[in-house]
Amino acid sequence: MRLPDPSTARVPGPWAHRDVSANGIRLHVAELGEGPLVLLLHGFPEFWWSWRHQLVAIAEAGYRAVAVDLRGYGDSDKPPRGYDGFTLAGDVAGLVKALGEPRAHLVGHAWGGMLAWTVGAMHPRLVYSVTAVSAPHPLALRRAIRRHPRRQGRASAHLFRFQLPLYPERWLTRDGGAAVADLLGKWGGPKWTVSPEFDEVVERNREAVLVQGVAHSSMEYFRWAVRSQLRSDGRRFAEAVDRRLEVPVLQIQGARDPVMLDTTASDSAIWTGARSSYRVVPEVGHFPHQEAPQTTSRLVTDFLAKV
């Protein structure tokens, strides 16, 4: 089977594609608009394109919207190492500087959202605000898995399955990436999975995980997150992020999210700064930015205007 070229991640649209060097690697970004920088960080199993609706809405609201393929995804570099919280936060911090901006509003979904929390704690001088979509604070998730194994622990069971060597990569890519369709269907809300757009979302993301190196790189995020808890770097990471953010935080949570439970997300409040807010989107699963794009975009742009 011939693997897709990484350039297939450069989906055409009103945005412009370019490469940016940051933290020692090349990152692919799609950008649109002018104004204060809003940096959009995707989750798993996605790539920058998951923010297509918000790129347009945020740009129209008077901002410079930039969606990035995170390290190991899409048309960004896929080095063998660097999938720890410290290095990933350095990627985002370096990207803000490389884009020529003093600070940025960070908007992240799932892994991207937890990364936004991390950058807000480790690099506060580079951050105007944090918007976390389906993304509890990293320590809130860690504690919920330990304290509520039958609820958040069961919902996060994939974290532990992905610790196996080789098998998760093979599972993710076999049959043309059929596992991606399965994940999107199980994690998304029922209304979204029968929408006309859903077939395109599945096809785009199936193709994206088949790009050489993406399956392995995406699994490395999960492996570090779990295995580091037993090592000194995991303890150092927990100490680094265990602080109340100095900036406002907007949390957007799907009411029917089966992966990141609303109780876990709401427990993140102890790490939020002043003028923070928590919003639940009804009838929506793990992907509010794609399942309810207009509602999510409005929540984000209203929040940015107040910041």
Buried (B, 14 or more C-beta within 10 A) or exposed (E): EEEBEBEBBBBEEEBEBEEBEBBEBBBBBBBBBEEBBBBBBBBBBBBBBBBBBBBBBBBEBEBBBBBBBBBBBBBBBBBEEBBBBBBBBBBBBBBBBBBEBEBBBBBBBBBBBBBBBBBBBBBBEBBBBBBBBBBBBBBBBBBBBEEBEEBBBEBBEBBEEBBEEEEBBEBBBEEBBBBBBEBBBEBBBEBBBEBEEBEEBBBBBBBBBBBEBBBBBBBBBBBBBBEBBEEEBBEEBBEBBEEBBEBBBBBBBBEBBBBBBBBBBBBBBEBBBEEBBBBBBEEBBBBBBBBBBEBBBEBBBBBBEEB
